[in-house]
Amino acid sequence: MKAAAERAEQHPSFRVAARCGHLANGLVHGIIGVFALMLAWTGSGQSDQSQAFQTIAEAPFGAFALWLLAAVLGALGIYYAINGFSIRISDTKQRWSWRVAEWGRAVIYIVLGSIAGKFAAGSRSDGEDSAEQASGGLLQVPGGPVLLGAAGLAIGIAGIVFVVIGVRRGFRKRVQLPKGPAGRAIEALGAFGYVAKGASLGVVGGLVITAAIKQDPDAAGALDAAIRLLKDLPAGTAIVTAMGIGFLAYAVFCAFRARYDKL
């Protein structure tokens, strides 16, 4: 199985599709960043993945673009899943740590690709409604509040991981950046983008944990709810503006990552 995974992983067309997945991820985050800035300064609009896909769907040839996004995001997810199987590290603990990280990335991109596919097929689900419905369904099962709280904690931990990666420039081991000012500029974009994305995930995780404690699915929320919560804070406009710029920085970094990722 490992040999088959390595052959698939090394196929040129598969690698091109995976690199395009980074471009697609950057496009989605760029749209989110624009909407976050609009929300910061006008107080209107939504800023989450659902709204980004909705915007693409309404563009000329939007359905085709969404199917293409779904395909390349799925390819990137499958690449990480395969890489988790094919990784060769002698130390067992380090090997499984790497595998879990790769499979976590695989889940993220496959889920994002599936959402793009649903929008391409005509779905117009709202991110906030989906989060509340999922939370409500989980609260109905035995031990639901604990499970929902664990989900919120996992999202929060993911946010912390993103922040740490950004602060420590942990993404550098996955990309081969050019030397000189260009490489430093791309690195700065990545650092800022990772911190902004991590902060937003931390707030989303907090909302889910709050829903679990209150046993109230309406308290849960997706990215848009997190950004609106930050907007209501003192200096909220400045905070959300910084977050929007951070998402745009992450989008540009993803575009460069499509070129420089060590696939």
Helices and strands as residue ranges (DSSP letters): H 2-10, H 12-42, H 49-57, H 62-86, H 92-120, H 127-139, H 144-168, G 170-174, H 181-214, G 217-219, H 223-231, H 236-260
